[in-house]
Amino acid sequence: MSQEVKASHVLIKHQGSRRTASWKDPEGKVIQNTTKEAAIAQLKALREEIVSGRSKFSDIASRYSDCSSAKRGGDLGPFRRGQMQKPFEEATFSLQVGEISDIVDTDSGVHIILRTA
């Protein structure tokens, strides 16, 4: 089993997130008014858009992700076990290359993850 994976993700922050500001919402005005349920609903709709082939993962990440990796189409680059929050790490390592996760909940917010290597 590989010790390193590469992944891209889309992060949607919400009022319960560890930090309620992001590169595209520096004041956190939108995030502080977003419930976890609303964040999950938005992410499910975005995931459906990707899975159905209507949009590319990188385009969705660039437009919607609250992570600064959005500037790279969501690309987080390579990482090993122990570098990410546990739920994120477990989800990524369990995916096949090219597979997109279901909703993954961490202290940072809710994510969908695409394993790229």
C-alpha positions in Angstrom: 0.0 0.0 0.0 1.3 3.4 -1.0 2.7 5.6 1.8 1.8 8.8 -0.1 -1.2 10.0 -2.0 -2.1 13.0 -4.1 -5.5 14.6 -3.9 -7.6 17.6 -4.7 -10.5 18.8 -2.7 -13.4 21.2 -2.4 -13.8 22.7 1.1 -17.0 24.4 2.1 -16.7 26.1 5.5 -19.6 26.7 7.9 -20.3 28.4 11.2 -19.0 25.4 13.1 -15.6 25.4 11.2 -12.4 25.9 13.1 -11.7 29.1 11.2 -14.6 31.0 9.9 -12.8 33.0 7.2 -11.2 32.0 3.9 -9.3 33.5 1.0 -12.6 34.3 -0.8 -14.5 35.4 2.4 -11.7 37.1 4.5 -14.3 38.7 6.9 -16.1 35.4 7.2 -19.5 37.0 6.6 -20.8 34.2 4.3 -19.2 31.4 6.3 -20.6 32.6 9.7 -24.1 32.6 8.1 -23.7 29.1 6.6 -25.1 26.2 8.6 -23.3 22.8 8.4 -26.5 21.4 6.7 -26.4 24.2 4.1 -22.7 23.5 3.4 -23.4 19.8 3.0 -26.3 20.5 0.7 -24.1 22.8 -1.5 -21.3 20.2 -1.6 -23.7 17.4 -2.6 -25.0 19.5 -5.5 -21.4 20.4 -6.6 -20.4 16.7 -6.3 -23.4 15.7 -8.5 -22.4 18.3 -11.1 -18.9 16.7 -11.3 -20.0 13.1 -11.2 -22.6 13.7 -14.0 -19.9 15.2 -16.2 -21.4 18.7 -16.3 -18.4 20.3 -14.6 -14.7 19.5 -14.0 -13.5 19.0 -10.5 -10.8 21.6 -10.9 -13.3 24.2 -12.1 -15.7 23.6 -9.2 -12.8 23.8 -6.7 -11.5 27.0 -8.3 -14.9 28.6 -8.0 -16.3 27.3 -4.8 -13.7 25.9 -2.4 -12.9 27.9 0.8 -9.4 26.5 0.8 -6.5 28.5 -0.8 -5.8 25.3 -2.9 -8.7 26.6 -5.0 -6.1 28.7 -6.9 -4.6 25.3 -8.0 -8.0 23.7 -8.9 -8.1 22.2 -5.4 -4.8 20.4 -5.7 -3.2 19.7 -2.3 -0.2 17.9 -3.8 1.2 14.7 -2.2 0.9 13.9 1.5 1.5 11.0 3.9 -0.4 9.7 6.8 -0.3 12.0 9.8 -0.2 15.2 7.7 -4.0 15.8 7.4 -6.9 15.6 9.8 -7.8 12.0 10.5 -11.2 11.8 8.7 -9.7 13.5 5.6 -6.7 11.2 5.6 -8.7 8.1 6.0 -11.1 9.1 3.2 -8.3 9.9 0.8 -6.3 6.7 1.5 -9.5 4.6 1.0 -10.2 6.1 -2.5 -9.0 4.7 -5.8 -7.1 7.0 -8.0 -9.7 9.1 -10.0 -12.5 8.4 -7.4 -14.4 11.1 -5.6 -15.3 10.8 -1.9 -18.7 11.3 -0.4 -18.9 14.2 2.0 -16.0 14.2 4.5 -16.5 16.2 7.7 -13.5 17.7 9.5 -12.8 20.6 11.9 -12.1 22.8 8.9 -15.5 22.2 7.3 -17.0 19.7 4.8 -15.0 18.4 1.8 -15.2 16.2 -1.3 -11.9 14.7 -2.2 -10.6 13.5 -5.5 -7.6 11.2 -5.3 -5.3 12.0 -8.1 -2.3 9.6 -7.4 
